[in-house]
Amino acid sequence: MKLNIYQTDTEVLAALAKYFADLAEQAITANDRFSVALSGGSSPKKLHELLVSDYRNKIDWSKVYFFFGDERDVPLTDSQSNYLMAKQTLFDPLGIDPSHVYAVQTALGAEEAAKDYTRHLIGFFDGENASFDLVILGLGDNSHTASLFPHTSVLTDESASVQALYIDEVKMNRITFTAPLINNAQHIAFLVYGDGKAEAVKHILEDPTDIQEYPAQLIQGTDLQWFLDEPAASKLEKK
């Protein structure tokens, strides 16, 4: 695990955008494609905007394939949809081929959508264990990541798959990658900024392991990178 701590969120986003571009170049050179799972929420919007503005001509976007680490059980046209946010801020501005975007088909219902997405992963990765080139994650104030919320059954799921679950905390069905699926990735990047995340960051990185309370502790990939600003890292004893 590596901590990348910057003074401002602007510097954090710039560093992650460069990291994204560097990995894309490496993967496309090696395998002629780059597979990335995006995170939802509001934090990635600025990352998408930076990729569009600064990396439009520096990445071969025709060889990038997009997935979603989790999705809300809402129509793809709903304002809460992670897909819609990425479509508006990344796919449409870059003219990404729709066949390179794997949206969660929420119209199927949460359970079937999760099964359908798992089947798509098996197809994309030719039946092998799905191993994304990059998984981008956020961190909730309650120490969740993707839709791995505290005290939910998915936390003990040992399959590398996509699962549906009802999360009482947000009164909504979610579809999410399991921790083993995330951990299979070649590279994992947490994007976390703002002092509102400081407590959760400390819990994940320095508190004793308690995955039920702090689910993001489940994420332990081969190359795990945290991109943080100083406010988000302010409660860490070791930096």
BALOBA-1460 file (C-alpha; in Angstrom, 3 decimals):
// residues 239
<rec num="1" residu="m" x="0.000" y="0.000" z="0.000"/>
<rec num="2" residu="k" x="1.203" y="3.484" z="-0.827"/>
<rec num="3" residu="l" x="-0.076" y="6.809" z="0.489"/>
<rec num="4" residu="n" x="0.052" y="9.729" z="-1.935"/>
<rec num="5" residu="i" x="-0.731" y="12.850" z="0.108"/>
<rec num="6" residu="y" x="-1.042" y="16.298" z="-1.458"/>
<rec num="7" residu="q" x="-1.825" y="19.709" z="-0.031"/>
<rec num="8" residu="t" x="-4.984" y="20.342" z="-2.026"/>
<rec num="9" residu="d" x="-7.729" y="18.400" z="-3.735"/>
<rec num="10" residu="t" x="-6.617" y="19.948" z="-7.031"/>
<rec num="11" residu="e" x="-3.210" y="18.315" z="-6.641"/>
<rec num="12" residu="v" x="-4.817" y="15.001" z="-5.647"/>
<rec num="13" residu="l" x="-6.986" y="14.966" z="-8.752"/>
<rec num="14" residu="a" x="-4.067" y="15.908" z="-11.005"/>
<rec num="15" residu="a" x="-1.963" y="13.077" z="-9.570"/>
<rec num="16" residu="l" x="-4.716" y="10.497" z="-9.997"/>
<rec num="17" residu="a" x="-5.431" y="11.647" z="-13.553"/>
<rec num="18" residu="k" x="-1.750" y="11.172" z="-14.431"/>
<rec num="19" residu="y" x="-1.750" y="7.774" z="-12.713"/>
<rec num="20" residu="f" x="-4.813" y="6.804" z="-14.784"/>
<rec num="21" residu="a" x="-3.099" y="7.919" z="-18.002"/>
<rec num="22" residu="d" x="0.150" y="6.128" z="-17.205"/>
<rec num="23" residu="l" x="-1.659" y="2.865" z="-16.463"/>
<rec num="24" residu="a" x="-3.750" y="3.217" z="-19.607"/>
<rec num="25" residu="e" x="-0.634" y="3.592" z="-21.720"/>
<rec num="26" residu="q" x="1.010" y="0.576" z="-20.084"/>
<rec num="27" residu="a" x="-2.053" y="-1.663" z="-20.436"/>
<rec num="28" residu="i" x="-2.757" y="-0.667" z="-24.048"/>
<rec num="29" residu="t" x="0.883" y="-1.246" z="-24.994"/>
<rec num="30" residu="a" x="0.868" y="-4.671" z="-23.325"/>
<rec num="31" residu="n" x="-2.656" y="-5.929" z="-24.077"/>
<rec num="32" residu="d" x="-4.193" y="-3.491" z="-26.566"/>
<rec num="33" residu="r" x="-6.891" y="-2.512" z="-24.066"/>
<rec num="34" residu="f" x="-7.357" y="-0.851" z="-20.679"/>
<rec num="35" residu="s" x="-10.140" y="-1.985" z="-18.362"/>
<rec num="36" residu="v" x="-11.188" y="0.371" z="-15.580"/>
<rec num="37" residu="a" x="-13.948" y="0.230" z="-12.983"/>
<rec num="38" residu="l" x="-15.206" y="3.662" z="-12.001"/>
<rec num="39" residu="s" x="-16.505" y="4.768" z="-8.633"/>
<rec num="40" residu="g" x="-19.740" y="6.617" z="-8.049"/>
<rec num="41" residu="g" x="-20.656" y="9.545" z="-5.866"/>
<rec num="42" residu="s" x="-19.630" y="13.157" z="-6.367"/>
<rec num="43" residu="s" x="-15.839" y="12.996" z="-5.910"/>
<rec num="44" residu="p" x="-15.037" y="11.459" z="-9.343"/>
<rec num="45" residu="k" x="-16.776" y="14.238" z="-11.289"/>
<rec num="46" residu="k" x="-13.740" y="16.495" z="-11.054"/>
<rec num="47" residu="l" x="-11.471" y="13.595" z="-12.047"/>
<rec num="48" residu="h" x="-13.590" y="12.971" z="-15.141"/>
<rec num="49" residu="e" x="-13.497" y="16.651" z="-16.058"/>
<rec num="50" residu="l" x="-9.712" y="16.671" z="-15.736"/>
<rec num="51" residu="l" x="-9.347" y="13.582" z="-17.922"/>
<rec num="52" residu="v" x="-11.552" y="15.223" z="-20.545"/>
<rec num="53" residu="s" x="-9.713" y="18.541" z="-20.493"/>
<rec num="54" residu="d" x="-6.085" y="17.481" z="-20.030"/>
<rec num="55" residu="y" x="-5.938" y="13.931" z="-21.390"/>
<rec num="56" residu="r" x="-8.324" y="14.001" z="-24.338"/>
<rec num="57" residu="n" x="-5.442" y="13.559" z="-26.774"/>
<rec num="58" residu="k" x="-3.014" y="11.728" z="-24.492"/>
<rec num="59" residu="i" x="-4.949" y="8.474" z="-24.064"/>
<rec num="60" residu="d" x="-6.179" y="6.159" z="-26.823"/>
<rec num="61" residu="w" x="-9.767" y="6.263" z="-25.593"/>
<rec num="62" residu="s" x="-10.873" y="3.836" z="-28.314"/>
<rec num="63" residu="k" x="-9.130" y="1.075" z="-26.359"/>
<rec num="64" residu="v" x="-10.509" y="1.916" z="-22.903"/>
<rec num="65" residu="y" x="-13.345" y="-0.190" z="-21.463"/>
<rec num="66" residu="f" x="-15.419" y="1.158" z="-18.585"/>
<rec num="67" residu="f" x="-17.195" y="-0.697" z="-15.781"/>
<rec num="68" residu="f" x="-18.782" y="0.356" z="-12.494"/>
<rec num="69" residu="g" x="-17.697" y="-0.883" z="-9.075"/>
<rec num="70" residu="d" x="-21.213" y="-0.307" z="-7.788"/>
<rec num="71" residu="e" x="-24.522" y="1.112" z="-8.854"/>
<rec num="72" residu="r" x="-27.724" y="2.320" z="-7.268"/>
<rec num="73" residu="d" x="-30.890" y="0.408" z="-8.150"/>
<rec num="74" residu="v" x="-32.407" y="3.272" z="-10.121"/>
<rec num="75" residu="p" x="-33.058" y="3.781" z="-13.842"/>
<rec num="76" residu="l" x="-29.989" y="4.688" z="-15.884"/>
<rec num="77" residu="t" x="-31.651" y="8.027" z="-16.585"/>
<rec num="78" residu="d" x="-32.068" y="8.828" z="-12.880"/>
<rec num="79" residu="s" x="-29.990" y="11.632" z="-11.373"/>
<rec num="80" residu="q" x="-28.702" y="9.185" z="-8.723"/>
<rec num="81" residu="s" x="-27.284" y="6.802" z="-11.335"/>
<rec num="82" residu="n" x="-23.509" y="6.391" z="-11.301"/>
<rec num="83" residu="y" x="-23.709" y="5.551" z="-14.992"/>
<rec num="84" residu="l" x="-25.525" y="8.769" z="-15.836"/>
<rec num="85" residu="m" x="-22.958" y="10.851" z="-13.967"/>
<rec num="86" residu="a" x="-20.100" y="9.203" z="-15.876"/>
<rec num="87" residu="k" x="-21.977" y="9.480" z="-19.174"/>
<rec num="88" residu="q" x="-22.436" y="13.218" z="-18.736"/>
<rec num="89" residu="t" x="-18.953" y="13.997" z="-17.409"/>
<rec num="90" residu="l" x="-16.754" y="11.487" z="-19.254"/>
<rec num="91" residu="f" x="-18.294" y="9.276" z="-21.941"/>
<rec num="92" residu="d" x="-20.231" y="11.878" z="-23.910"/>
<rec num="93" residu="p" x="-17.520" y="14.587" z="-23.820"/>
<rec num="94" residu="l" x="-14.928" y="12.064" z="-25.063"/>
<rec num="95" residu="g" x="-17.223" y="10.363" z="-27.555"/>
<rec num="96" residu="i" x="-16.664" y="6.932" z="-26.005"/>
<rec num="97" residu="d" x="-18.086" y="4.056" z="-28.051"/>
<rec num="98" residu="p" x="-21.194" y="2.838" z="-26.139"/>
<rec num="99" residu="s" x="-20.046" y="-0.762" z="-26.656"/>
<rec num="100" residu="h" x="-17.046" y="0.043" z="-24.452"/>
<rec num="101" residu="v" x="-19.262" y="1.073" z="-21.532"/>
<rec num="102" residu="y" x="-20.665" y="-1.696" z="-19.345"/>
<rec num="103" residu="a" x="-23.583" y="-0.185" z="-17.473"/>
<rec num="104" residu="v" x="-25.398" y="-2.156" z="-14.789"/>
<rec num="105" residu="q" x="-28.760" y="-3.063" z="-16.312"/>
<rec num="106" residu="t" x="-30.880" y="-1.931" z="-13.403"/>
<rec num="107" residu="a" x="-34.087" y="-2.399" z="-15.406"/>
<rec num="108" residu="l" x="-33.659" y="-6.128" z="-14.759"/>
<rec num="109" residu="g" x="-34.070" y="-5.639" z="-11.003"/>
<rec num="110" residu="a" x="-31.189" y="-5.680" z="-8.555"/>
<rec num="111" residu="e" x="-30.715" y="-9.438" z="-8.183"/>
<rec num="112" residu="e" x="-30.846" y="-10.195" z="-11.902"/>
<rec num="113" residu="a" x="-28.756" y="-7.116" z="-12.727"/>
<rec num="114" residu="a" x="-25.991" y="-8.414" z="-10.465"/>
<rec num="115" residu="k" x="-26.070" y="-11.849" z="-12.104"/>
<rec num="116" residu="d" x="-26.124" y="-10.261" z="-15.549"/>
<rec num="117" residu="y" x="-23.115" y="-8.081" z="-14.719"/>
<rec num="118" residu="t" x="-21.175" y="-11.064" z="-13.418"/>
<rec num="119" residu="r" x="-21.886" y="-12.841" z="-16.725"/>
<rec num="120" residu="h" x="-20.595" y="-9.826" z="-18.645"/>
<rec num="121" residu="l" x="-17.372" y="-9.885" z="-16.630"/>
<rec num="122" residu="i" x="-16.892" y="-13.580" z="-17.382"/>
<rec num="123" residu="g" x="-17.377" y="-12.814" z="-21.071"/>
<rec num="124" residu="f" x="-15.054" y="-9.822" z="-21.106"/>
<rec num="125" residu="f" x="-12.276" y="-11.629" z="-19.288"/>
<rec num="126" residu="d" x="-12.755" y="-14.839" z="-21.286"/>
<rec num="127" residu="g" x="-13.930" y="-16.881" z="-18.322"/>
<rec num="128" residu="e" x="-10.780" y="-16.183" z="-16.349"/>
<rec num="129" residu="n" x="-10.869" y="-14.512" z="-12.969"/>
<rec num="130" residu="a" x="-11.791" y="-10.923" z="-13.694"/>
<rec num="131" residu="s" x="-8.764" y="-8.728" z="-13.125"/>
<rec num="132" residu="f" x="-9.262" y="-5.081" z="-13.978"/>
<rec num="133" residu="d" x="-6.294" y="-2.962" z="-14.902"/>
<rec num="134" residu="l" x="-7.586" y="-0.294" z="-12.519"/>
<rec num="135" residu="v" x="-10.372" y="-0.021" z="-9.961"/>
<rec num="136" residu="i" x="-11.068" y="3.479" z="-8.668"/>
<rec num="137" residu="l" x="-12.743" y="3.685" z="-5.264"/>
<rec num="138" residu="g" x="-14.167" y="6.362" z="-3.036"/>
<rec num="139" residu="l" x="-14.627" y="6.261" z="0.729"/>
<rec num="140" residu="g" x="-17.805" y="7.040" z="2.635"/>
<rec num="141" residu="d" x="-17.870" y="8.840" z="5.958"/>
<rec num="142" residu="n" x="-18.964" y="5.525" z="7.504"/>
<rec num="143" residu="s" x="-15.898" y="3.733" z="6.078"/>
<rec num="144" residu="h" x="-17.729" y="2.011" z="3.223"/>
<rec num="145" residu="t" x="-16.371" y="1.716" z="-0.291"/>
<rec num="146" residu="a" x="-18.220" y="0.695" z="-3.446"/>
<rec num="147" residu="s" x="-21.465" y="-0.523" z="-1.826"/>
<rec num="148" residu="l" x="-19.696" y="-2.527" z="0.866"/>
<rec num="149" residu="f" x="-21.569" y="-0.967" z="3.766"/>
<rec num="150" residu="p" x="-21.006" y="-1.749" z="7.465"/>
<rec num="151" residu="h" x="-22.749" y="-4.832" z="8.822"/>
<rec num="152" residu="t" x="-24.004" y="-6.151" z="5.483"/>
<rec num="153" residu="s" x="-23.869" y="-9.740" z="4.267"/>
<rec num="154" residu="v" x="-21.697" y="-8.949" z="1.257"/>
<rec num="155" residu="l" x="-18.727" y="-8.261" z="3.538"/>
<rec num="156" residu="t" x="-18.190" y="-11.981" z="4.079"/>
<rec num="157" residu="d" x="-18.830" y="-12.994" z="0.463"/>
<rec num="158" residu="e" x="-15.693" y="-14.761" z="-0.740"/>
<rec num="159" residu="s" x="-16.687" y="-14.942" z="-4.404"/>
<rec num="160" residu="a" x="-15.162" y="-12.623" z="-6.990"/>
<rec num="161" residu="s" x="-18.518" y="-11.508" z="-8.300"/>
<rec num="162" residu="v" x="-21.167" y="-8.805" z="-8.431"/>
<rec num="163" residu="q" x="-23.869" y="-8.942" z="-5.753"/>
<rec num="164" residu="a" x="-27.144" y="-7.203" z="-4.986"/>
<rec num="165" residu="l" x="-28.181" y="-6.216" z="-1.494"/>
<rec num="166" residu="y" x="-30.624" y="-3.979" z="0.308"/>
<rec num="167" residu="i" x="-28.871" y="-1.387" z="2.449"/>
<rec num="168" residu="d" x="-31.085" y="-0.214" z="5.261"/>
<rec num="169" residu="e" x="-28.846" y="2.786" z="5.959"/>
<rec num="170" residu="v" x="-29.758" y="4.346" z="2.614"/>
<rec num="171" residu="k" x="-33.106" y="2.542" z="2.145"/>
<rec num="172" residu="m" x="-32.096" y="1.319" z="-1.291"/>
<rec num="173" residu="n" x="-30.970" y="-1.727" z="-3.229"/>
<rec num="174" residu="r" x="-27.414" y="-1.561" z="-4.485"/>
<rec num="175" residu="i" x="-25.396" y="-3.659" z="-6.908"/>
<rec num="176" residu="t" x="-21.718" y="-3.948" z="-5.998"/>
<rec num="177" residu="f" x="-18.417" y="-5.652" z="-6.695"/>
<rec num="178" residu="t" x="-17.416" y="-7.936" z="-3.849"/>
<rec num="179" residu="a" x="-14.124" y="-7.289" z="-2.072"/>
<rec num="180" residu="p" x="-12.440" y="-10.324" z="-3.704"/>
<rec num="181" residu="l" x="-13.359" y="-9.002" z="-7.164"/>
<rec num="182" residu="i" x="-11.906" y="-5.587" z="-6.333"/>
<rec num="183" residu="n" x="-8.790" y="-7.138" z="-4.844"/>
<rec num="184" residu="n" x="-8.147" y="-9.113" z="-8.053"/>
<rec num="185" residu="a" x="-7.388" y="-5.853" z="-9.878"/>
<rec num="186" residu="q" x="-3.881" y="-5.102" z="-11.070"/>
<rec num="187" residu="h" x="-4.120" y="-1.637" z="-9.523"/>
<rec num="188" residu="i" x="-6.543" y="-0.077" z="-7.024"/>
<rec num="189" residu="a" x="-6.767" y="3.652" z="-6.311"/>
<rec num="190" residu="f" x="-8.724" y="5.323" z="-3.524"/>
<rec num="191" residu="l" x="-9.680" y="8.930" z="-4.266"/>
<rec num="192" residu="v" x="-10.376" y="10.700" z="-0.965"/>
<rec num="193" residu="y" x="-10.300" y="14.385" z="-0.183"/>
<rec num="194" residu="g" x="-11.763" y="16.781" z="2.365"/>
<rec num="195" residu="d" x="-11.607" y="16.905" z="6.166"/>
<rec num="196" residu="g" x="-14.977" y="15.163" z="6.354"/>
<rec num="197" residu="k" x="-13.195" y="11.942" z="5.392"/>
<rec num="198" residu="a" x="-10.389" y="12.200" z="7.953"/>
<rec num="199" residu="e" x="-12.036" y="10.004" z="10.600"/>
<rec num="200" residu="a" x="-12.835" y="7.246" z="8.119"/>
<rec num="201" residu="v" x="-9.312" y="7.355" z="6.672"/>
<rec num="202" residu="k" x="-7.837" y="6.884" z="10.138"/>
<rec num="203" residu="h" x="-10.190" y="3.972" z="10.876"/>
<rec num="204" residu="i" x="-9.251" y="2.193" z="7.667"/>
<rec num="205" residu="l" x="-5.519" y="2.753" z="7.743"/>
<rec num="206" residu="e" x="-4.602" y="2.738" z="11.442"/>
<rec num="207" residu="d" x="-7.334" y="1.142" z="13.570"/>
<rec num="208" residu="p" x="-7.417" y="-2.594" z="14.386"/>
<rec num="209" residu="t" x="-9.087" y="-4.675" z="11.714"/>
<rec num="210" residu="d" x="-12.865" y="-4.717" z="12.032"/>
<rec num="211" residu="i" x="-14.408" y="-5.236" z="8.609"/>
<rec num="212" residu="q" x="-17.956" y="-5.040" z="9.925"/>
<rec num="213" residu="e" x="-17.381" y="-1.523" z="11.216"/>
<rec num="214" residu="y" x="-14.819" y="-0.428" z="8.625"/>
<rec num="215" residu="p" x="-15.538" y="-2.335" z="5.394"/>
<rec num="216" residu="a" x="-12.894" y="-0.571" z="3.316"/>
<rec num="217" residu="q" x="-10.303" y="-2.477" z="5.355"/>
<rec num="218" residu="l" x="-11.245" y="-5.430" z="3.109"/>
<rec num="219" residu="i" x="-9.469" y="-3.816" z="0.185"/>
<rec num="220" residu="q" x="-5.943" y="-5.157" z="0.012"/>
<rec num="221" residu="g" x="-4.797" y="-5.418" z="-3.574"/>
<rec num="222" residu="t" x="-1.386" y="-6.125" z="-5.072"/>
<rec num="223" residu="d" x="-0.915" y="-2.439" z="-5.875"/>
<rec num="224" residu="l" x="-3.099" y="-0.369" z="-3.562"/>
<rec num="225" residu="q" x="-2.668" y="3.403" z="-3.820"/>
<rec num="226" residu="w" x="-4.386" y="6.067" z="-1.729"/>
<rec num="227" residu="f" x="-4.680" y="9.554" z="-3.224"/>
<rec num="228" residu="l" x="-5.417" y="11.944" z="-0.339"/>
<rec num="229" residu="d" x="-5.282" y="15.639" z="0.409"/>
<rec num="230" residu="e" x="-3.870" y="16.960" z="3.677"/>
<rec num="231" residu="p" x="-7.307" y="17.482" z="5.294"/>
<rec num="232" residu="a" x="-8.322" y="13.858" z="4.606"/>
<rec num="233" residu="a" x="-5.002" y="12.620" z="6.010"/>
<rec num="234" residu="s" x="-4.996" y="14.993" z="8.994"/>
<rec num="235" residu="k" x="-5.812" y="12.372" z="11.652"/>
<rec num="236" residu="l" x="-3.208" y="9.841" z="10.549"/>
<rec num="237" residu="e" x="-0.350" y="9.342" z="12.993"/>
<rec num="238" residu="k" x="1.936" y="7.885" z="10.330"/>
<rec num="239" residu="k" x="2.165" y="9.552" z="6.942"/>
